[in-house]
Amino acid sequence: MSALPWLTISTIIWLQAIAGTNTDFPAYSSELKSRLHITQFKLNNLAVASDAGKLLGWCAGLAAKRLPLWAVPAIGAALGAVGYGVQFLFFCRKITSLSYTQFFFLNVLNGNSICWLNVTGYRSVMRQFLRKDHGAVIALTTSYMGLTVNIYLALAQVIVGRKNAVSDKSVYLLLNAVTPAAVGLLVMPTVAAMREKPRDVKAGLVIMFAIAGVTGAYAVVDTMVPAVRRSSGIWTATVLLVMVAVVIVVPVWKVGEWVIGRGGEEERDGGDVEGGGKKAEETAVEAVKEENVQEVWELVKRVNFWLYFMVYLCGATLGLVFGNNLGQISESRGVSDQTLLSIYSAFGFFGRLATAPLSAFSRSKYKISNTGAIAVLMVFMSVSFFLLLSSRNVCLFVSTAIIGLGSGAISSIAVSVSSELFGQENFSVNHNIVISNIPIGSFLFGSIAALIYDKGGVEGGRGDRLCFGMECYSKTFMIWGFICSFGTILSFVLYSRTRNSFVSRRR
């Protein structure tokens, strides 16, 4: 049935929308810091632990080649259920004693669980759609990761009410444990049933782009216009959840086409394409099994790999570290943490989404290369870090939006760049090696912020240190700005080295 690829997209969108469980860490980080009686430096190390789980992300890539794909989201959901579930029980005082070291390793487990969910999305798209459509579909599905924070905030408000969602932070840990497992059950049947590759996806993608754009716009309005939130109660949260769910209209529409007799021919065509593609994929998998170690060694010997690695480190990863610190940044500046986190999340969604239409509908000979797009985004991110040195809240909000948008777009474009630079044959492993820079940057850049924060803070009375005012992060923003500027220079070097090969491939 021609609806199956679109049902796959819909369920993968839902999976990606709740897969960024570590991005809502700032929503409960301040209470976690207080409960564990730790300094900002130790709190940062918990965020690093979550990112360190991605160092083992290549395991998910290998498993996706050796196991049925439906088993991959099941493993990821199970890992997250254990990691976040135990932490939830500690927050609820069902577990009376949980050491800092135990919390650290639970966060490693949580971070690794995300890799399994993401690999499911990438592999599903590559198996279910033609290669020419991969960039657009992956950008569309992964863009919803930018809404993860907004979705969990909305779920918390619907379940326990707005006031309780602000005061009781344990609800986020519960949602992080349960939601991926529930959505994973929806994903597994569609992933297991994948067969066909539709040749004409433009109409369906246009509808999905439109739905995604309206959803993101609503999230921004809900975030930036407090009057809307105050007047509507939990209804605004409910509307957001409904808008995320409404992508199911595309497969329903395709079912309608099939029912009235228009799907038969397309199904036969899709089956033919799939048959050859499946056989070729199985052959490729066997080759990868024999040459996996050699492929990795050849990858890390390339100059372009290290340029790309450093650009991602100083761009998307730095943006992620900024997001991890939003809880304390908002506290030091006297701004609502939910407002700042929602801005970062909503614009991160638009950053990811903006890369999809470019891939799908732009005429190739006029299209800027992906490495060139990253270079342009890095320029704006660099300026934004220096703009944060202003004490005006409007500068804080604007910079947060730009950094969220830039880091979201880069992380989405990076999927295509990994494929373009290093090929699709060993994509899952290669891309997970590239994003292994995330825990490295999380530790280095986060430690800078934490040490400066603790130095300027005052004793909180329970072993933690609190800091209020511009001085808490001013030096950090300046250092981060120079780091991002360095990455910007490297991004233009990478662009100059790859643009000729990019153009020749497009031709």
Buried (B, 14 or more C-beta within 10 A) or exposed (E): BBBBBBBBBBBBBBBBBBBBBBBBBBBBBBBBBBBBEBBBBBBBBBBBBBBBBBBBBBBBBBBBBEEEBBBBBBBBBBBBBBBBBBBBBBBEEEEEEBEEEBBBBBBBBBBBBBBBBBBBBBBBBBBBBBEEBBBBBBBBBBBBBBBBBBBBBBBBBBBBBBEEBBEBBBBBBBBBBBBBBEBBEBBBEBBEEBBBBBEEBEEBBBBBBEBBBEBBEBBBEBBBEEEBBEEEEBEBBBBBBEBBBEBBBBBEBBBEBBEEEEBEEBBEBBEEBBEEBBEEBEEBBEEBEEEBEEBBEEBEEEEBBEBBBBBBBBBBBBBBBBBBBBBBBBBBBEBEBBBBBBBBBBBBBBBBBBBBBBBBEEEEEEBBBBBBBBBBBBBBBBBBBBBBBBEEEEBBBBBBBBBBBBBBBBBBBBBBBBBBBBEBBBBBBBBBBBBBBBBBBBBBBBBBBBBBBBEBBEEBEEEBBBBEEEEBBBBBBBBBBEBBBBBBBBBBBBBEBBBEEBEEEEE
